[in-house]
Amino acid sequence: MADDVRHFESFPALADQLLSLVQARQSMVKFYRTLAILSSPPNYQELHSNVHSVFLEHPNRLTDPSLSLIRTNLMHETMLLQGLIQTQLALADYQFKESIVLLSQSKGRLKQWTEETQRHNQAVPTVPVISWLSSFCDALTAKLTLYFHNVFRQREEELKSNIRDMHTRTDPDFYTMISTFAQKSEAFAVGIIFNSEGLDFCDNGYDLRNGSTMEPCLTGLRSWPAIFYYPPGSPHWEHWPNIVSLIIDNQEFLDKQKEFLHHHEKRAQVSYFLSQIEPRMTLLVMFKENKKKNDRLTGEFLQTICAGLRNLRLF
């Protein structure tokens, strides 16, 4: 009789916890639906804030032993999402150490959750979430390998790994995508230009022996470095005044991330195609000829690679 009374008295607490669980799932469903209808990159700070709110408010309320597995899954899901979104934010600001550490932590947590799921032989509905988060990890790994291509290339001997091999292991392989396009289209150059204005910039990543090798805030054209450039070698700096002016003068247009910007410089007989991939990063395609805006090969390349780098294919 006493056990029945205690069992009955636990119902209100369990009901409160189930209500919290429903609210948490409603918040996460809203989160995923927001991503599903995106036509342009989201506000990642806002996304992180939304997931962080769920993480702080709900998992710790699920204290009933019968909800322990659900609580663990919710913890993994929200912590993974926070880590991956933070990785995206670090990548967008060209923060090498933060990007590497956050992505490594997220991969470790994803591996742990996957193993726990297999061990508990959980129901199928949890699998799509893990699968999508794995795709998110892969997408960020591919971006990190491209954005920090120069950093990895300079450390090939230390890493005992060829940079080309690193790219081929990513999905998608952005480097092969770029090199193939450049060869087919005879593009003069393909690059990613980073606006480092107001930031401490480090073009060599992070040196564990000497600490961060950040430079003070750069000024002028130096504050617009090429963090990636194809073909390999020194960027064609003689074009930088034109390119940076085009980005600054058309910032509002580029910020919309709807279309690429096309400009033909008649005197130099050079055509520029520019498209924003991150708030501070602009993809450049340059031709030493009068390449028309409606060039099919260039248009398809820009549409494909920009969608990948903006995570739109993921969402």
Salt bridges, closest charged atoms under 4 A:
ASP3 OD1 - ARG6 NH2 2.21
GLU57 OE1 - HIS58 NE2 3.82
GLU57 OE2 - ARG61 NH2 3.85
GLU77 OE1 - ARG25 NH1 2.79
ASP93 OD1 - ARG280 NE 3.86
GLU115 OE2 - LYS111 NZ 2.67
GLU116 OE1 - HIS76 NE2 2.94
ASP207 OD1 - ARG209 NE 3.30
GLU215 OE1 - ARG222 NH2 3.59
GLU238 OE2 - HIS239 NE2 3.94
GLU259 OE1 - LYS293 NZ 3.89
GLU265 OE1 - HIS263 NE2 3.03
GLU278 OE2 - LYS143 NZ 2.68
ASP295 OD1 - LYS291 NZ 3.97
GLU300 OE2 - ARG296 NH1 3.27
